[in-house]
Amino acid sequence: MIRARNLTLDIGSRRLLEDVSFQIERASFTAVLGPNGVGKTTLLRTIAGLRVADHGTLLVDEAPLRELDARLRARRIAFVAADEEPSDGLSVREVVATARYAFHRWWEWYETQEDCTAIDDALAIVAMNGYADRRFATLSSGERQRVWLALALAQEAPILLLDEPTSHLDVRVAHQILDLLRSLARAGKTIVCALHDLNDAAAYADRLLLLGCGRLLADDTPEHVLAGSWLEAAYGIGMETVRTPSGQTFVFPRLRAPR
Amino acid sequence: MGLLVGGTWVPPGALLYALLHPHAHGVVAIILWQLRLPRVAVAALVGAALAIAGALLQGLLRNPLVDPYLTGTSAGAAAAIALAVALGLAAPLYPAIGFVAGLATAFLVAALARRGSGLDANRLILAGISISALFSALVALVLARTHTADEAEAILAWLAGSMAGRGWHDLAMALPYTIVGTALAFAAAPAMNALRIGELRAHAVGVNVARTQWVVLAAASLLTASAVALAGIIGFLGLIVPHLARRVVGADVRTVVVASALLGVALCTLADAVSRTIVAPSELPIGVLLAFVGVPTFLVLYLRSKERRT
């Protein structure tokens, strides 16, 4: 379980997050929403321990995050960043094997049976086990995203944070990734994922955290967040919400001058 | 090979006998134990130190064009030694002066490249190039103002790189720092391996990125300063050897560090042996030899591998 209390974070003279509090339950899929530059990535990096909040506390299973050293933290929380390319020449397996860093001391250079199993299993889960020897640089965007997901899975951390894992992906691959994340949540992982597509978030997440103007505007189920006026407050445009007979909720920006 | 060649021809059997009997007397024993063996050991140490330092900095900055002198170590040492020559200080002091000045320059560059608790790669490159340019200008100024040909020759000999006249005493001075630098390199290698996927992602898998950057910079600076103190400026070796090592053992930083050390030893001792004999009885500066032979070889290898990729 992740519990944040009164998180406040400044970047330079700009206050990015102010007084943000929430609680994320185990084995759930939470989507973080909000307009560009609102602080979704910063919030995820703060939960991942890659940034330190100026004020407030972050507890992971009731233990303060800042008291965990880097290796211990990596065994509890995995983070899939939005960009950053690996060095040229690395194979898919070499990229995923990096996940096992936290399981070794500096003089333990060999790969254990547990490492091999974790790497192979992670590649199999994301359906990339046939690509282990391929050079990472030769992969498509969708395949790369799967490899980054495999890297996080090979960390065997119960909490998985993802920063916009479906950006630049076509609709089929994006839904395959989100479907996989949901099944991982059902299998016991705690998934927290920054997303831009409101409808993807509504379709796959159990809970939405909506950020706007540096604050947490809403923290509720997709039905409640999408039905209220929070989206308009966050994005600054009018929104139409449509509910299909099958029970799915869709949100669209309201056109100023309909065709 | 380094033991076999030199100004005086000594039969291999006599050399082997002297090698197996360290307390034996005679000319061959003196040639081996006082001249050739310390020189080969110095060449091996310099080769390993520069190659490991190059592998570390190329890995840290994720830039294959980086060489160990990027941190200003050589320029700082060169400026200090040029000043020492101009001030008339005794020649045996030069290695120590070069070592201290090289290390101090690396600290200055690191301080300029500091960002938060870690290092900024771009700032490190920029600071290294700027400080090196400043100290190179200082060397040029000292050279222009030297009063005797001997002074200019002493500075130029040092700038061209040479292991002439180095003995056990010099080796003993540099060895502890080389050992510490190598130990730090091995300690940082697994984290460096993780850094290949990017700083942020490496941080997420448990790497203390800032600490790794400082450890790697300290290791590279100690190794480079030791090499510069022993042999002056030997360019190119720290740039090319990590490339050759990667071609042989792949991209794993841990094996690249080991392979670079071994290849550095082999290449530097070979180059030193050739530099001692190719224009005997005088010597060709090893830095010049490496540049003349190594650069074309490296370019051919590079272009061939590029052709294969396209």
Interface residues (C-beta under 8 A of the other chain):
Chain A: A48 L50 D69 A70 R71 R73 A74 R75 A78 F79 A81 E84 E85 P86 S87 G89 L90 E94 V95 T98 A99 Y101 A102 H104 W106 W107 W109 W148 L151 Q155
Chain B: R62 F186 A187 A188 A189 P190 A191 N193 A194 R196 I197 G198 E199 L200 R201 A202 H203 A204 V205 G206 V207 N208 R246 A251 D252 R254
